[in-house]
């Protein structure tokens, strides 16, 4: 399959996987249908809001499920080829943030992006973990930790591409890595900005 074909098919697969409503499903099970995360807490159908509204174990389950979506999309995309992996890893974030079935109102894509690191950008997994840990240790907010991680994601992608460093079991470090990082980080930042303008607080 050509690179263009990989990108089209990979993007479609990633978007469809990203739309899987992890938070809605968990909220329905945990509350027996009585809680709508979009109308509770920060209004975000994501792991941290689920933890606040439903309890920590349910929030953790949402985060794990969202991360699994990202990892799965990347794995399936890579089966098509490197371009398919980058496209799927990017599109799974879009599907999570803007699912067509819900009027394009989804989560913020943080866990889905983190999950995609496992298959598309493996070295970013420990880097992201250290970044989040350091910011948390310094007592800063989770929002700041995420924004710092987004910047590091893009910088790391550029470094890995220009230095041609190994992505371990991931794809070859091509310009697709940089596009995946820039577009993915931009989508997440856009969701945070959009939510802030709507008055939503928290994650």
C-alpha positions in Angstrom: 0.0 0.0 0.0 1.3 3.5 -0.9 2.0 6.1 1.8 -1.1 8.0 0.8 -3.2 4.9 1.1 -1.7 4.1 4.5 -2.4 7.6 5.7 -6.1 7.5 4.6 -6.8 4.1 5.9 -4.8 4.6 9.1 -6.5 8.0 9.8 -9.9 6.4 9.3 -9.1 3.5 11.6 -7.6 5.8 14.3 -10.6 8.1 14.2 -13.1 5.3 14.6 -11.1 3.8 17.5 -10.8 7.2 19.1 -14.5 7.6 19.1 -15.1 4.7 21.5 -16.9 6.3 24.5 -14.8 5.0 27.4 -15.9 7.6 29.9 -19.6 7.3 29.0 -19.5 3.5 29.2 -17.8 3.6 32.6 -20.1 6.3 34.0 -23.1 4.3 32.9 -21.8 1.1 34.6 -20.6 2.9 37.8 -23.7 5.0 38.3 -26.3 2.7 36.7 -27.0 5.4 34.2 -27.6 8.2 36.6 -24.5 10.2 35.9 -23.6 12.1 32.8 -20.0 13.3 33.0 -20.7 16.1 30.5 -23.1 17.6 33.0 -21.0 16.8 36.1 -17.8 18.1 37.6 -15.7 19.9 34.9 -18.0 18.6 32.2 -15.2 16.7 30.5 -15.8 13.0 29.6 -12.3 12.1 30.7 -10.4 10.1 33.4 -9.7 12.9 35.9 -13.3 14.2 35.9 -14.5 10.6 36.2 -12.3 10.2 39.2 -13.8 13.3 40.8 -17.3 12.4 40.1 -17.3 8.5 40.2 -14.3 7.7 42.4 -10.6 7.1 41.7 -10.9 3.5 40.6 -13.4 4.4 37.9 -11.3 7.4 36.8 -8.3 5.1 36.5 -10.3 2.7 34.4 -11.3 5.5 32.0 -7.7 6.6 31.7 -6.5 3.0 31.0 -9.3 2.5 28.4 -8.5 5.8 26.7 -4.8 5.0 26.6 -5.6 1.5 25.2 -7.4 3.2 22.4 -4.3 5.2 21.5 -2.0 2.2 21.7 -4.4 0.0 19.7 -4.8 2.5 16.9 -1.0 2.9 16.6 -0.5 -0.9 16.4 -3.2 -1.4 13.7 -1.9 1.6 11.8 1.7 0.3 11.9 0.4 -3.0 10.4 -0.2 -0.9 7.3 3.2 0.7 7.4 5.0 3.6 9.2 2.9 6.3 7.6 -0.3 4.4 8.6 1.0 4.2 12.2 1.6 8.0 12.4 -1.8 8.7 10.8 -3.6 6.4 13.1 -1.8 7.7 16.2 -2.8 11.2 15.2 -6.4 10.4 14.2 -7.2 8.5 17.4 -6.7 11.8 19.3 -9.1 13.6 16.9 -11.7 10.8 17.3 -11.5 11.1 21.1 -11.7 14.9 21.1 -14.3 15.3 18.3 -16.4 12.2 18.0 -19.0 12.6 15.2 -21.6 10.6 17.0 -21.8 13.2 19.8 -21.8 16.4 17.9 -18.0 16.5 18.0 -18.0 17.0 21.8 -15.5 14.7 23.3 -12.6 14.6 25.8 -9.3 16.4 25.7 -7.2 13.5 24.2 -4.5 13.4 26.8 -4.8 9.7 27.7 -5.4 8.7 24.1 -2.2 10.6 23.1 -0.3 8.9 25.9 -1.4 5.5 24.8 -0.3 6.2 21.2 3.2 6.8 22.5 3.5 3.1 23.3 3.2 2.1 19.7 4.1 5.2 17.7 6.7 7.0 19.9 7.9 4.6 22.6 10.8 6.7 23.9 8.2 9.4 24.8 6.6 7.1 27.4 9.4 7.4 30.0 10.0 11.1 29.0 6.4 11.9 29.6 6.3 10.0 32.9 9.3 11.9 34.2 7.9 15.2 33.1 4.6 14.6 34.8 6.3 13.3 37.9 8.6 16.3 38.3 5.9 18.9 37.8 3.6 17.0 40.2 6.5 16.9 42.8 7.0 20.6 42.4 3.3 21.0 43.4 2.2 22.5 40.1 -1.2 21.9 38.5 -2.1 19.0 36.2 -2.9 21.5 33.5 0.7 22.9 33.6 2.1 19.4 33.6 0.1 18.6 30.4 1.2 21.8 28.7 4.8 21.2 29.5 4.5 17.6 28.2 3.0 18.8 25.0 6.0 21.1 24.3 8.4 18.3 25.2 6.5 15.9 22.9 7.0 18.2 19.9 10.7 19.0 20.8 11.5 15.3 21.3 9.9 14.4 18.0 12.0 17.0 16.2 15.2 15.8 18.0 14.5 12.1 17.2 13.8 12.8 13.6 16.8 15.1 12.9 19.1 12.8 14.9 17.6 9.7 13.3 17.5 7.9 16.7 15.8 4.6 17.1 12.1 4.5 18.1 12.7 1.1 19.6 9.8 -1.1 18.4 8.1 1.9 16.8 8.2 3.2 13.2 11.2 4.8 11.5 11.7 8.4 12.7 10.5 10.3 9.6 8.9 13.7 9.2 5.7 11.8 10.0 6.8 11.7 13.6 7.0 15.5 13.8 3.7 15.9 12.0 2.1 13.5 14.5 3.5 15.4 17.5 2.7 18.9 16.2 -0.9 18.0 15.1 -1.6 15.9 18.2 -0.3 18.5 20.6 -2.2 21.3 18.8 -5.5 19.3 19.0 -5.1 18.8 22.8 -4.1 22.4 23.4 -7.2 23.5 21.3 -9.5 21.3 23.5 -8.1 22.9 26.6 -8.5 26.4 25.2 -12.0 25.7 24.0 -13.1 24.2 27.3 -11.7 27.2 29.2 -13.7 29.6 27.0 -16.8 27.5 27.7 -16.1 28.0 31.4 -15.2 24.4 32.1 -12.8 23.9 35.0 -10.5 21.0 35.8 -9.6 18.1 33.4 
